[in-house]
Amino acid sequence: MATGKGRIIECAPVVPLPPACQTISPGTGRQPALLSLHADPVSARRFALIPCAGTGSRAGGTVPKQYQSVAGRPMIWYALAAFSACDAINATALVLAPDDMPLESRFGAAAFAGLRFDTAFVGGDSRHASVLAGLHHLAQLGATDADWVLVHDAARPGLTPAMIHALVRAVESDGDDDPDAAIGGILAVPVPDTLKRAQDDARIGATVPREGLWQAQTPQMFRLGVLRQALQDAMAAGAVVTDEASAIERLGLHPRLVNGSLRNFKVTYPEDFALAEVLLGNHAKGA
């Protein structure tokens, strides 16, 4: 896995919790069969992790989609701004590819002025690998296995602090009566459309009942230690996991579904930029 140095831009606690940037000793590397989900809710901190090492080829363009302009700003700015404005988040780590350039070099220092985040040039050749490298980076910043990590797609610029707070409240309230019940959770929206399963010849093979189906979004919030174990287990098994929750599910756990928002959609194809432009442009105007 690629390694690199993180550059601290700001990593100061913004809520009255223990320091978020304290140096800790490296672990032994030995994992128990299943890490305990129990943690002291007073001491557990919350870190945001944004993997940003992908190329976004389906979106088109000459630069990765997370760096393309949306409503006058680089797309990645919006996610960083949402976490920076959320007082529930202690620190944010942005995971870039080892050969990428710092955001201030790409866009100028003023472009991200006032935002608090740490940059780690440790991204891997897949989202799975980038998130795992980011978790190790957070541990170097002082995060513990009991701390919460909220992993967010760089290509979801519609995230708001209110959505982050809703996820945090829902996940942490799971442990009000039983701390071990606080497994984690994700933002998601119920599937409203009729779903069709295609045959090889692009004809309808079957209609898939939509009852009980949700479309996963991010952030996805889990204990750092449990998420690291889940990703390592999936990697060792050669399992394909398309999000963090699917890795957690492989451990036999059942994360909570928390209502997200349609504005928190993922920019994937060229036409998605026009929708994001309207959405974020209107938001900036107070619409």
C-alpha positions in Angstrom: 0.0 0.0 0.0 1.2 3.4 -0.8 2.4 5.6 2.0 3.0 9.3 2.2 3.2 12.2 4.6 0.1 14.0 5.7 0.2 17.8 5.9 -1.7 19.2 8.9 -3.7 22.2 7.7 -5.8 22.2 10.9 -6.7 19.4 13.2 -8.0 21.0 16.4 -11.0 19.7 18.3 -14.0 21.9 17.8 -16.1 20.3 20.6 -15.0 19.9 24.2 -13.5 16.4 23.7 -9.9 15.1 24.2 -7.2 16.4 21.8 -7.6 14.9 18.3 -4.0 15.2 17.2 -2.2 13.4 20.0 0.6 11.0 19.0 -0.1 7.4 19.8 2.1 4.3 19.7 1.7 2.0 16.8 -0.4 -1.1 17.4 0.8 -4.7 17.3 -1.0 -5.4 14.1 -2.9 -8.3 15.7 -6.6 -8.2 15.4 -9.1 -10.0 17.6 -11.9 -12.1 16.1 -14.2 -9.1 16.4 -13.4 -5.8 18.0 -15.7 -4.6 20.8 -18.3 -2.1 19.7 -18.6 -0.7 23.2 -17.0 2.7 23.8 -17.4 5.6 26.2 -19.6 8.1 24.3 -18.0 11.0 26.2 -14.4 10.1 25.0 -15.2 8.9 21.5 -14.4 11.5 18.9 -15.7 11.9 15.3 -13.4 12.1 12.3 -14.4 12.6 8.7 -12.5 10.8 5.9 -12.8 11.7 2.3 -11.1 9.4 -0.2 -10.2 11.6 -3.2 -7.7 9.5 -5.2 -10.0 8.3 -8.0 -10.0 9.5 -11.6 -13.8 9.7 -12.1 -13.5 8.6 -15.7 -17.3 8.2 -16.3 -17.8 11.9 -15.6 -15.6 12.9 -18.5 -13.3 16.0 -18.4 -9.6 16.4 -18.5 -9.2 16.4 -14.7 -10.7 14.1 -12.0 -14.3 15.0 -11.4 -13.7 16.0 -7.8 -11.5 18.9 -9.1 -13.9 20.1 -11.7 -15.8 23.3 -11.1 -19.3 23.3 -9.8 -21.0 26.7 -9.2 -17.7 28.5 -9.2 -15.8 26.2 -6.8 -13.9 22.9 -7.1 -16.4 20.1 -6.3 -14.3 18.8 -3.4 -14.7 22.2 -1.7 -18.3 21.5 -0.8 -17.7 18.3 1.2 -14.8 19.9 3.0 -16.9 23.0 3.8 -19.8 20.9 5.1 -17.5 19.0 7.6 -15.7 22.2 8.5 -18.9 23.9 9.4 -20.1 20.9 11.5 -19.2 21.2 15.2 -19.8 17.5 15.7 -16.6 16.7 13.7 -13.2 16.9 15.4 -11.1 16.7 12.2 -11.2 15.9 8.5 -8.7 13.9 6.5 -8.6 14.2 2.7 -6.9 11.1 1.1 -5.2 12.0 -2.2 -3.1 9.8 -4.5 0.6 9.7 -3.7 1.5 11.5 -7.0 -1.2 14.1 -6.7 -0.5 17.8 -5.9 -1.7 19.7 -2.8 -5.0 21.5 -3.2 -3.3 24.9 -2.6 -0.9 24.2 -5.5 -3.7 23.1 -7.8 -6.1 25.9 -7.0 -4.2 28.5 -5.0 -4.1 29.0 -1.2 -7.2 31.2 -1.2 -9.5 28.6 -2.7 -9.7 26.6 0.5 -9.1 29.4 3.1 -11.0 29.0 6.3 -11.6 25.2 5.9 -10.0 22.8 8.4 -8.7 19.5 7.0 -5.6 17.4 6.9 -4.2 16.1 3.6 -2.7 12.6 3.3 -1.0 11.4 0.1 -1.7 7.7 0.8 -4.5 6.9 -1.7 -4.5 3.4 -3.2 -5.7 1.9 -6.5 -9.2 1.4 -5.2 -11.6 3.2 -2.9 -11.3 0.2 -0.5 -7.5 0.7 -0.4 -7.7 4.4 0.0 -10.1 4.3 2.9 -8.0 1.7 4.6 -4.9 3.9 4.2 -6.9 6.8 5.4 -7.8 4.9 8.6 -4.1 4.2 9.3 -3.4 7.9 8.7 -6.1 8.9 11.2 -4.5 6.6 13.8 -1.2 8.5 13.3 -3.1 11.7 14.1 -4.3 10.2 17.4 -7.6 8.5 16.5 -8.3 5.4 18.4 -10.3 2.2 17.5 -13.2 3.5 19.6 -13.5 6.8 17.7 -16.1 7.3 15.0 -15.1 7.7 11.3 -17.5 9.2 8.8 -16.4 8.2 5.2 -17.8 10.5 2.5 -17.6 10.5 -1.3 -15.7 13.5 -2.7 -18.3 13.5 -5.6 -21.3 14.2 -3.3 -21.1 18.0 -3.1 -24.7 18.3 -1.8 -23.9 17.3 1.7 -24.9 19.7 4.5 -24.0 20.1 8.2 -27.6 19.2 9.0 -27.3 15.8 7.3 -24.1 15.1 9.2 -25.7 16.0 12.5 -28.7 13.8 11.6 -26.5 10.8 11.0 -24.4 11.4 14.1 -27.5 11.7 16.3 -29.2 8.6 14.9 -26.1 6.4 15.1 -25.0 7.4 18.6 -28.6 7.2 19.9 -28.6 3.5 19.0 -26.4 3.1 22.1 -28.6 4.9 24.6 -29.8 1.7 26.2 -27.1 -0.7 24.9 -23.8 0.7 23.9 -23.0 -2.4 21.9 -26.0 -1.7 19.7 -24.3 1.4 18.3 -22.8 -0.4 15.3 -22.9 2.5 12.9 -25.0 3.7 10.0 -25.3 5.4 6.7 -27.3 8.1 5.0 -29.6 6.6 2.4 -32.9 7.3 0.6 -35.8 4.8 -0.1 -35.9 3.8 -3.7 -38.9 5.5 -5.3 -38.8 4.1 -8.8 -39.8 0.7 -10.3 -36.7 -1.4 -10.8 -36.1 -3.7 -13.7 -33.5 -6.5 -14.0 -32.0 -6.6 -17.5 -31.3 -9.7 -19.6 -28.1 -9.9 -21.6 -29.9 -8.5 -24.7 -30.9 -5.3 -22.9 -34.5 -6.5 -22.5 -36.4 -6.7 -19.3 -35.9 -9.9 -17.5 -37.9 -9.2 -14.3 -39.3 -6.4 -12.2 -37.6 -6.2 -8.8 -39.9 -5.3 -5.9 -38.7 -2.0 -4.4 -40.2 -2.6 -1.0 -37.5 -2.3 1.6 -34.9 -1.1 -0.9 -32.8 1.9 -0.1 -30.2 3.7 -2.2 -27.0 4.1 -0.1 -25.3 7.5 0.2 -22.5 8.8 2.3 -21.3 9.7 4.9 -21.1 6.2 6.3 -20.3 6.2 10.0 -18.5 3.4 11.9 -16.0 2.8 14.7 -12.5 3.1 13.3 -11.3 -0.2 14.6 -14.4 -2.2 13.4 -14.3 -0.6 10.0 -10.5 -1.3 9.6 -11.1 -4.9 10.6 -14.0 -5.2 8.1 -12.0 -3.8 5.2 -8.9 -5.9 6.0 -11.1 -9.0 6.2 -12.7 -8.2 2.9 -9.4 -7.5 1.2 -7.9 -10.8 2.5 -11.0 -12.7 1.2 -10.8 -11.0 -2.2 -14.4 -9.8 -1.6 -15.6 -6.8 -3.7 -17.1 -4.2 -1.4 -18.5 -1.1 -3.1 -19.0 0.9 0.2 -18.0 0.7 3.8 -21.4 -0.7 4.9 -21.0 -3.8 2.7 -17.7 -4.6 4.4 -19.4 -4.2 7.8 -22.2 -6.4 6.7 -19.7 -9.2 6.0 -19.0 -9.3 9.7 -22.7 -10.1 10.3 -23.5 -6.6 11.6 -26.5 -4.5 10.5 -25.8 -0.8 10.3 -28.7 1.7 10.7 -30.3 3.4 7.7 -30.7 7.1 8.3 -32.8 9.2 5.9 -30.6 11.3 3.6 -31.6 13.7 0.9 -31.9 13.7 -2.9 -29.6 16.7 -3.0 -26.8 14.4 -1.6 -26.6 12.6 -5.0 -23.3 11.4 -6.4 -22.0 13.2 -9.5 -21.1 10.3 -11.8 -21.9 11.2 -15.4 -21.4 14.4 -17.4 -25.1 15.4 -17.2 -24.9 15.3 -13.4 -22.8 18.4 -13.4 -25.6 20.5 -14.7 -27.9 19.4 -11.9 -25.2 20.0 -9.3 -24.6 23.4 -10.8 -28.3 24.4 -10.4 -28.6 22.9 -6.9 -25.4 24.5 -5.5 -25.8 27.7 -7.4 -29.3 28.2 -6.0 -28.1 27.3 -2.5 -25.3 29.9 -2.7 -27.9 32.5 -3.6 -30.1 31.5 -0.7 -32.7 29.8 -2.8 
